[in-house]
């Protein structure tokens, strides 16, 4: 007989007849969380039900399962989230071209070594540029400063005051263009 407290009953799906976990009645999210917490059960699980988001989460916590992953299920967001935590998994065929500019900003703010793969520099808006530059100011040479709003500038300059000259240059350019 298995004795479970209330939270264990809520967290686990148990087959009362044979006192074993019934993995087939777990949805993909439940199964992912269970494997993260109990990696030794992976051989008993139907991994086919995991989608890209589930795989990204699982590999973030259990990167040794990468050879079992159907990487075709991961989209750009899934890859970016995974590589933020497990950059060594980039040896896979990463579909860099599928990364959204926001995903790039987030990934590069934590893992700048992937910058050579980014083809979305021109598509980042001011909010994501300020987010990236706060964490990784070395990318300032790629920034289109005209995309930053006053709010973006204020946030950026709180953490990276050395860019105040860029803001003043932009304001000067705007005044010159307005005067003509």
ChimeraX commands (.cxc) that place a marker at each C-alpha (Angstrom):
marker #1 position 0.00,0.00,0.00 radius 0.5
marker #1 position 1.33,3.44,-0.93 radius 0.5
marker #1 position 0.74,6.14,1.64 radius 0.5
marker #1 position 0.73,9.58,0.06 radius 0.5
marker #1 position 0.08,12.90,1.72 radius 0.5
marker #1 position -2.25,15.38,0.02 radius 0.5
marker #1 position 0.44,17.10,-2.03 radius 0.5
marker #1 position 1.89,13.78,-3.22 radius 0.5
marker #1 position -1.58,12.62,-4.30 radius 0.5
marker #1 position -1.95,15.82,-6.28 radius 0.5
marker #1 position 1.52,15.58,-7.88 radius 0.5
marker #1 position 1.56,11.91,-8.84 radius 0.5
marker #1 position -0.72,9.71,-10.86 radius 0.5
marker #1 position -0.65,6.30,-9.18 radius 0.5
marker #1 position -2.07,3.00,-10.40 radius 0.5
marker #1 position -3.60,1.65,-7.18 radius 0.5
marker #1 position -3.81,-1.91,-8.52 radius 0.5
marker #1 position -0.07,-2.47,-8.81 radius 0.5
marker #1 position 1.35,0.43,-6.77 radius 0.5
marker #1 position 3.29,1.91,-9.69 radius 0.5
marker #1 position 3.25,5.23,-11.39 radius 0.5
marker #1 position 1.05,5.36,-14.44 radius 0.5
marker #1 position 3.09,7.51,-16.79 radius 0.5
marker #1 position 0.56,7.09,-19.61 radius 0.5
marker #1 position -2.02,9.16,-17.72 radius 0.5
marker #1 position 0.37,12.12,-17.29 radius 0.5
marker #1 position 0.22,14.92,-19.79 radius 0.5
marker #1 position 3.44,16.17,-21.39 radius 0.5
marker #1 position 4.00,18.95,-18.85 radius 0.5
marker #1 position 3.47,16.61,-15.88 radius 0.5
marker #1 position 5.76,14.01,-17.41 radius 0.5
marker #1 position 8.46,16.61,-18.07 radius 0.5
marker #1 position 8.40,17.81,-14.48 radius 0.5
marker #1 position 8.43,14.26,-13.16 radius 0.5
marker #1 position 11.44,13.28,-15.30 radius 0.5
marker #1 position 13.28,16.44,-14.19 radius 0.5
marker #1 position 12.79,15.40,-10.57 radius 0.5
marker #1 position 13.25,11.64,-11.16 radius 0.5
marker #1 position 15.57,11.17,-14.16 radius 0.5
marker #1 position 15.97,7.43,-13.57 radius 0.5
marker #1 position 12.42,6.82,-14.88 radius 0.5
marker #1 position 13.10,8.14,-18.37 radius 0.5
marker #1 position 13.28,4.66,-19.94 radius 0.5
marker #1 position 9.73,3.97,-18.74 radius 0.5
marker #1 position 8.29,7.11,-20.31 radius 0.5
marker #1 position 6.72,7.82,-23.67 radius 0.5
marker #1 position 8.91,10.69,-24.83 radius 0.5
marker #1 position 6.93,11.04,-28.06 radius 0.5
marker #1 position 4.35,13.17,-26.25 radius 0.5
marker #1 position 6.93,15.85,-25.38 radius 0.5
marker #1 position 6.83,18.96,-27.54 radius 0.5
marker #1 position 9.66,21.43,-28.11 radius 0.5
marker #1 position 8.86,23.44,-25.02 radius 0.5
marker #1 position 8.88,20.29,-22.88 radius 0.5
marker #1 position 12.21,19.18,-24.35 radius 0.5
marker #1 position 13.72,22.62,-23.81 radius 0.5
marker #1 position 12.69,22.57,-20.16 radius 0.5
marker #1 position 13.81,18.97,-19.64 radius 0.5
marker #1 position 17.22,19.52,-21.22 radius 0.5
marker #1 position 17.72,22.70,-19.22 radius 0.5
marker #1 position 17.71,20.55,-16.07 radius 0.5
marker #1 position 18.84,17.22,-17.51 radius 0.5
marker #1 position 21.19,18.00,-20.43 radius 0.5
marker #1 position 22.47,14.43,-20.55 radius 0.5
marker #1 position 19.16,13.48,-22.22 radius 0.5
marker #1 position 20.04,15.50,-25.34 radius 0.5
marker #1 position 20.73,12.38,-27.46 radius 0.5
marker #1 position 17.13,11.27,-26.84 radius 0.5
marker #1 position 15.64,14.57,-27.99 radius 0.5
marker #1 position 13.81,14.97,-31.27 radius 0.5
marker #1 position 15.42,18.35,-31.96 radius 0.5
marker #1 position 13.04,19.00,-34.86 radius 0.5
marker #1 position 10.36,19.68,-32.25 radius 0.5
marker #1 position 12.26,22.70,-30.88 radius 0.5
marker #1 position 11.49,26.08,-32.40 radius 0.5
marker #1 position 13.62,29.21,-32.10 radius 0.5
marker #1 position 12.13,30.16,-28.74 radius 0.5
marker #1 position 12.74,26.68,-27.33 radius 0.5
marker #1 position 16.34,26.70,-28.54 radius 0.5
marker #1 position 17.01,30.20,-27.20 radius 0.5
marker #1 position 15.60,29.29,-23.78 radius 0.5
marker #1 position 17.63,26.08,-23.70 radius 0.5
marker #1 position 20.90,27.64,-24.85 radius 0.5
marker #1 position 20.64,30.39,-22.24 radius 0.5
marker #1 position 21.12,27.68,-19.61 radius 0.5
marker #1 position 22.97,24.97,-21.54 radius 0.5
marker #1 position 25.12,26.67,-24.20 radius 0.5
marker #1 position 27.17,23.52,-24.76 radius 0.5
marker #1 position 24.13,21.96,-26.46 radius 0.5
marker #1 position 24.65,24.25,-29.46 radius 0.5
marker #1 position 26.55,21.43,-31.14 radius 0.5
marker #1 position 23.14,20.27,-32.36 radius 0.5
marker #1 position 21.75,21.57,-35.65 radius 0.5
marker #1 position 20.40,24.78,-34.18 radius 0.5
marker #1 position 17.96,26.62,-36.50 radius 0.5
marker #1 position 19.45,30.05,-35.78 radius 0.5
marker #1 position 17.37,31.64,-38.54 radius 0.5
marker #1 position 14.16,30.80,-36.64 radius 0.5
marker #1 position 15.08,32.93,-33.61 radius 0.5
marker #1 position 12.87,35.98,-33.05 radius 0.5
marker #1 position 14.66,39.27,-32.27 radius 0.5
marker #1 position 13.37,39.13,-28.68 radius 0.5
marker #1 position 14.78,35.61,-28.29 radius 0.5
marker #1 position 18.11,36.85,-29.62 radius 0.5
marker #1 position 18.18,39.74,-27.17 radius 0.5
marker #1 position 17.47,37.39,-24.29 radius 0.5
marker #1 position 19.97,34.74,-25.40 radius 0.5
marker #1 position 22.80,37.16,-26.17 radius 0.5
marker #1 position 22.35,38.97,-22.88 radius 0.5
marker #1 position 23.39,35.71,-21.17 radius 0.5
marker #1 position 25.42,33.95,-23.86 radius 0.5
marker #1 position 27.17,36.55,-26.04 radius 0.5
marker #1 position 29.31,33.92,-27.75 radius 0.5
marker #1 position 26.40,33.20,-30.13 radius 0.5
marker #1 position 26.46,36.70,-31.66 radius 0.5
marker #1 position 27.97,35.49,-34.94 radius 0.5
marker #1 position 24.82,33.46,-35.56 radius 0.5
marker #1 position 22.45,36.41,-35.11 radius 0.5
marker #1 position 20.88,37.85,-38.24 radius 0.5
marker #1 position 18.23,39.88,-36.41 radius 0.5
marker #1 position 20.24,42.93,-35.29 radius 0.5
marker #1 position 18.23,45.27,-37.52 radius 0.5
marker #1 position 14.93,43.86,-36.27 radius 0.5
marker #1 position 15.43,44.45,-32.56 radius 0.5
marker #1 position 13.35,47.29,-31.19 radius 0.5
marker #1 position 14.51,49.83,-28.63 radius 0.5
marker #1 position 13.24,47.89,-25.63 radius 0.5
marker #1 position 15.21,44.79,-26.56 radius 0.5
marker #1 position 18.28,46.79,-27.50 radius 0.5
marker #1 position 18.31,48.44,-24.07 radius 0.5
marker #1 position 17.80,45.04,-22.41 radius 0.5
marker #1 position 20.73,43.56,-24.35 radius 0.5
marker #1 position 23.06,46.53,-23.89 radius 0.5
marker #1 position 22.46,46.64,-20.15 radius 0.5
marker #1 position 23.85,43.11,-19.94 radius 0.5
marker #1 position 26.31,43.17,-22.86 radius 0.5
marker #1 position 27.45,46.69,-23.74 radius 0.5
marker #1 position 30.00,45.37,-26.24 radius 0.5
marker #1 position 27.15,45.07,-28.79 radius 0.5
marker #1 position 26.71,48.85,-28.92 radius 0.5
marker #1 position 28.51,48.98,-32.26 radius 0.5
marker #1 position 25.60,47.04,-33.79 radius 0.5
marker #1 position 22.84,49.16,-32.24 radius 0.5
marker #1 position 20.55,51.42,-34.23 radius 0.5
marker #1 position 20.29,54.11,-31.56 radius 0.5
marker #1 position 17.31,55.73,-33.28 radius 0.5
marker #1 position 15.14,52.81,-32.15 radius 0.5
marker #1 position 15.48,53.68,-28.46 radius 0.5
marker #1 position 12.61,55.66,-26.96 radius 0.5
marker #1 position 13.13,58.03,-24.06 radius 0.5
marker #1 position 12.03,55.25,-21.70 radius 0.5
marker #1 position 14.53,52.85,-23.29 radius 0.5
marker #1 position 17.29,55.44,-22.91 radius 0.5
marker #1 position 16.41,56.11,-19.28 radius 0.5
marker #1 position 16.54,52.40,-18.46 radius 0.5
marker #1 position 19.80,51.87,-20.35 radius 0.5
marker #1 position 21.56,54.86,-18.83 radius 0.5
marker #1 position 20.72,53.75,-15.30 radius 0.5
marker #1 position 23.02,50.76,-15.80 radius 0.5
marker #1 position 25.31,51.88,-18.63 radius 0.5
marker #1 position 25.84,55.64,-18.26 radius 0.5
marker #1 position 28.74,55.57,-20.72 radius 0.5
marker #1 position 26.14,55.62,-23.53 radius 0.5
marker #1 position 24.88,59.10,-22.63 radius 0.5
marker #1 position 27.04,60.52,-25.43 radius 0.5
marker #1 position 25.12,58.35,-27.92 radius 0.5
marker #1 position 21.86,59.82,-26.68 radius 0.5
marker #1 position 23.21,63.35,-27.05 radius 0.5
marker #1 position 24.43,62.55,-30.58 radius 0.5
marker #1 position 20.98,61.27,-31.47 radius 0.5
marker #1 position 19.30,64.38,-30.04 radius 0.5
marker #1 position 21.73,66.60,-32.00 radius 0.5
marker #1 position 20.98,64.67,-35.20 radius 0.5
marker #1 position 17.25,65.04,-34.60 radius 0.5
marker #1 position 17.60,68.81,-34.10 radius 0.5
marker #1 position 19.70,69.15,-37.27 radius 0.5
marker #1 position 17.14,67.17,-39.27 radius 0.5
marker #1 position 14.30,69.23,-37.80 radius 0.5
marker #1 position 16.01,72.52,-38.67 radius 0.5
marker #1 position 16.40,71.56,-42.34 radius 0.5
marker link #1:1,2 radius 0.2
marker link #1:2,3 radius 0.2
marker link #1:3,4 radius 0.2
marker link #1:4,5 radius 0.2
marker link #1:5,6 radius 0.2
marker link #1:6,7 radius 0.2
marker link #1:7,8 radius 0.2
marker link #1:8,9 radius 0.2
marker link #1:9,10 radius 0.2
marker link #1:10,11 radius 0.2
marker link #1:11,12 radius 0.2
marker link #1:12,13 radius 0.2
marker link #1:13,14 radius 0.2
marker link #1:14,15 radius 0.2
marker link #1:15,16 radius 0.2
marker link #1:16,17 radius 0.2
marker link #1:17,18 radius 0.2
marker link #1:18,19 radius 0.2
marker link #1:19,20 radius 0.2
marker link #1:20,21 radius 0.2
marker link #1:21,22 radius 0.2
marker link #1:22,23 radius 0.2
marker link #1:23,24 radius 0.2
marker link #1:24,25 radius 0.2
marker link #1:25,26 radius 0.2
marker link #1:26,27 radius 0.2
marker link #1:27,28 radius 0.2
marker link #1:28,29 radius 0.2
marker link #1:29,30 radius 0.2
marker link #1:30,31 radius 0.2
marker link #1:31,32 radius 0.2
marker link #1:32,33 radius 0.2
marker link #1:33,34 radius 0.2
marker link #1:34,35 radius 0.2
marker link #1:35,36 radius 0.2
marker link #1:36,37 radius 0.2
marker link #1:37,38 radius 0.2
marker link #1:38,39 radius 0.2
marker link #1:39,40 radius 0.2
marker link #1:40,41 radius 0.2
marker link #1:41,42 radius 0.2
marker link #1:42,43 radius 0.2
marker link #1:43,44 radius 0.2
marker link #1:44,45 radius 0.2
marker link #1:45,46 radius 0.2
marker link #1:46,47 radius 0.2
marker link #1:47,48 radius 0.2
marker link #1:48,49 radius 0.2
marker link #1:49,50 radius 0.2
marker link #1:50,51 radius 0.2
marker link #1:51,52 radius 0.2
marker link #1:52,53 radius 0.2
marker link #1:53,54 radius 0.2
marker link #1:54,55 radius 0.2
marker link #1:55,56 radius 0.2
marker link #1:56,57 radius 0.2
marker link #1:57,58 radius 0.2
marker link #1:58,59 radius 0.2
marker link #1:59,60 radius 0.2
marker link #1:60,61 radius 0.2
marker link #1:61,62 radius 0.2
marker link #1:62,63 radius 0.2
marker link #1:63,64 radius 0.2
marker link #1:64,65 radius 0.2
marker link #1:65,66 radius 0.2
marker link #1:66,67 radius 0.2
marker link #1:67,68 radius 0.2
marker link #1:68,69 radius 0.2
marker link #1:69,70 radius 0.2
marker link #1:70,71 radius 0.2
marker link #1:71,72 radius 0.2
marker link #1:72,73 radius 0.2
marker link #1:73,74 radius 0.2
marker link #1:74,75 radius 0.2
marker link #1:75,76 radius 0.2
marker link #1:76,77 radius 0.2
marker link #1:77,78 radius 0.2
marker link #1:78,79 radius 0.2
marker link #1:79,80 radius 0.2
marker link #1:80,81 radius 0.2
marker link #1:81,82 radius 0.2
marker link #1:82,83 radius 0.2
marker link #1:83,84 radius 0.2
marker link #1:84,85 radius 0.2
marker link #1:85,86 radius 0.2
marker link #1:86,87 radius 0.2
marker link #1:87,88 radius 0.2
marker link #1:88,89 radius 0.2
marker link #1:89,90 radius 0.2
marker link #1:90,91 radius 0.2
marker link #1:91,92 radius 0.2
marker link #1:92,93 radius 0.2
marker link #1:93,94 radius 0.2
marker link #1:94,95 radius 0.2
marker link #1:95,96 radius 0.2
marker link #1:96,97 radius 0.2
marker link #1:97,98 radius 0.2
marker link #1:98,99 radius 0.2
marker link #1:99,100 radius 0.2
marker link #1:100,101 radius 0.2
marker link #1:101,102 radius 0.2
marker link #1:102,103 radius 0.2
marker link #1:103,104 radius 0.2
marker link #1:104,105 radius 0.2
marker link #1:105,106 radius 0.2
marker link #1:106,107 radius 0.2
marker link #1:107,108 radius 0.2
marker link #1:108,109 radius 0.2
marker link #1:109,110 radius 0.2
marker link #1:110,111 radius 0.2
marker link #1:111,112 radius 0.2
marker link #1:112,113 radius 0.2
marker link #1:113,114 radius 0.2
marker link #1:114,115 radius 0.2
marker link #1:115,116 radius 0.2
marker link #1:116,117 radius 0.2
marker link #1:117,118 radius 0.2
marker link #1:118,119 radius 0.2
marker link #1:119,120 radius 0.2
marker link #1:120,121 radius 0.2
marker link #1:121,122 radius 0.2
marker link #1:122,123 radius 0.2
marker link #1:123,124 radius 0.2
marker link #1:124,125 radius 0.2
marker link #1:125,126 radius 0.2
marker link #1:126,127 radius 0.2
marker link #1:127,128 radius 0.2
marker link #1:128,129 radius 0.2
marker link #1:129,130 radius 0.2
marker link #1:130,131 radius 0.2
marker link #1:131,132 radius 0.2
marker link #1:132,133 radius 0.2
marker link #1:133,134 radius 0.2
marker link #1:134,135 radius 0.2
marker link #1:135,136 radius 0.2
marker link #1:136,137 radius 0.2
marker link #1:137,138 radius 0.2
marker link #1:138,139 radius 0.2
marker link #1:139,140 radius 0.2
marker link #1:140,141 radius 0.2
marker link #1:141,142 radius 0.2
marker link #1:142,143 radius 0.2
marker link #1:143,144 radius 0.2
marker link #1:144,145 radius 0.2
marker link #1:145,146 radius 0.2
marker link #1:146,147 radius 0.2
marker link #1:147,148 radius 0.2
marker link #1:148,149 radius 0.2
marker link #1:149,150 radius 0.2
marker link #1:150,151 radius 0.2
marker link #1:151,152 radius 0.2
marker link #1:152,153 radius 0.2
marker link #1:153,154 radius 0.2
marker link #1:154,155 radius 0.2
marker link #1:155,156 radius 0.2
marker link #1:156,157 radius 0.2
marker link #1:157,158 radius 0.2
marker link #1:158,159 radius 0.2
marker link #1:159,160 radius 0.2
marker link #1:160,161 radius 0.2
marker link #1:161,162 radius 0.2
marker link #1:162,163 radius 0.2
marker link #1:163,164 radius 0.2
marker link #1:164,165 radius 0.2
marker link #1:165,166 radius 0.2
marker link #1:166,167 radius 0.2
marker link #1:167,168 radius 0.2
marker link #1:168,169 radius 0.2
marker link #1:169,170 radius 0.2
marker link #1:170,171 radius 0.2
marker link #1:171,172 radius 0.2
marker link #1:172,173 radius 0.2
marker link #1:173,174 radius 0.2
marker link #1:174,175 radius 0.2
marker link #1:175,176 radius 0.2
marker link #1:176,177 radius 0.2
marker link #1:177,178 radius 0.2
marker link #1:178,179 radius 0.2
marker link #1:179,180 radius 0.2
view
